[in-house]
């Protein structure tokens, strides 16, 4: 099974997050990058553990934009 973080849909969703917030992930403070990374990793683990669907994670990532914008 392909890891969600390696999918084109995930990359596209992360790019949309940067566009919508006006803040590229690369420009976030280190603490913010770490928090975002932990949340994304937990979401990926949820998919791996069959706790949620890929579609749910792809909806969750843009929601994170409300916290970083």
HUUR-V838385 format. One record per backbone hydrogen bond with DSSP energy under -1.0 kcal/mol. NH is the residue of the N-H (numbers start at 1). CO is the residue of the C=O. Records with the same first field share a line. If there is no record, write none. Layout:
NH=CO ; CO
This chain:
6=3
7=4
11=7
12=8
13=9
14=10
15=11
16=12
17=13
18=14
19=15
20=16
21=17
22=18
27=24
28=25
33=29
34=30
35=31
36=32
37=33
38=34
39=35
40=36
41=37
42=38
43=39
44=40
45=41
46=42
47=43
48=44
49=45
50=47
51=46
57=53
58=54
59=55
60=56
61=57
64=60
65=62
66=63
67=64
68=64
69=65
